[in-house]
């Protein structure tokens, strides 16, 4: 019988469920790239028109840069 004075066990946190398709080839590539990136807490992640994803500091110094594979072609559009 359990001791009524013993502290109750905390419920475990719910599992984090991604809201994207984990089987998508482009998503797999992005996830792989981001896992190896260095980060600045005040910096940004940028995907350039040249197809290179970069991790930049707040003053825009490059911490990491990785090109996407050539099999992906990015189309840029400007919304009006």
C-alpha positions in Angstrom: 0.0 0.0 0.0 1.3 3.4 -0.9 2.3 5.9 1.8 -0.2 8.8 1.7 2.5 11.2 3.0 4.9 10.4 0.2 5.3 13.1 -2.5 3.4 12.4 -5.7 5.4 11.6 -8.8 5.3 14.3 -11.4 3.7 13.4 -14.7 6.1 13.2 -17.5 6.0 15.9 -20.1 4.2 15.0 -23.3 6.3 14.0 -26.3 7.2 16.7 -28.8 5.4 15.9 -32.0 6.7 17.6 -35.1 4.1 19.4 -37.2 6.0 18.8 -40.5 6.5 15.7 -42.7 9.6 14.0 -41.2 9.8 11.8 -44.3 10.1 14.7 -46.8 13.5 14.7 -48.4 13.9 18.4 -48.2 12.9 18.4 -44.6 15.5 15.7 -43.8 18.2 17.8 -45.5 17.3 20.9 -43.6 17.2 19.0 -40.3 20.6 17.5 -41.0 22.1 20.9 -41.8 20.6 22.6 -38.7 21.9 19.9 -36.3 25.4 20.7 -37.3 25.1 24.5 -37.2 26.7 26.8 -34.7 24.2 29.4 -33.3 24.2 32.8 -31.8 21.3 33.4 -29.5 20.8 36.8 -31.1 21.6 35.7 -34.6 19.6 34.4 -37.5 19.4 31.5 -40.0 19.4 32.6 -43.6 18.8 30.8 -46.9 20.4 32.8 -49.6 19.4 33.0 -53.3 22.6 31.1 -54.0 21.2 28.0 -52.2 23.5 28.3 -49.1 22.0 28.2 -45.6 24.0 30.3 -43.2 24.0 30.8 -39.4 24.8 34.5 -38.8 25.6 36.4 -35.6 23.6 39.5 -34.6 26.2 41.6 -36.4 26.0 39.3 -39.5 29.2 37.4 -39.1 29.0 33.9 -40.6 29.2 31.1 -38.0 28.2 28.2 -40.3 27.4 27.9 -44.0 26.2 24.8 -45.9 25.0 24.5 -49.5 21.9 22.5 -50.3 22.3 19.7 -52.7 22.1 20.6 -56.3 19.0 18.4 -56.8 16.8 21.1 -55.2 15.9 24.2 -57.2 14.5 27.2 -55.3 12.1 29.5 -56.9 11.9 33.0 -55.4 8.8 35.0 -55.7 7.8 38.5 -54.6 4.3 38.8 -53.2 2.6 42.1 -54.1 
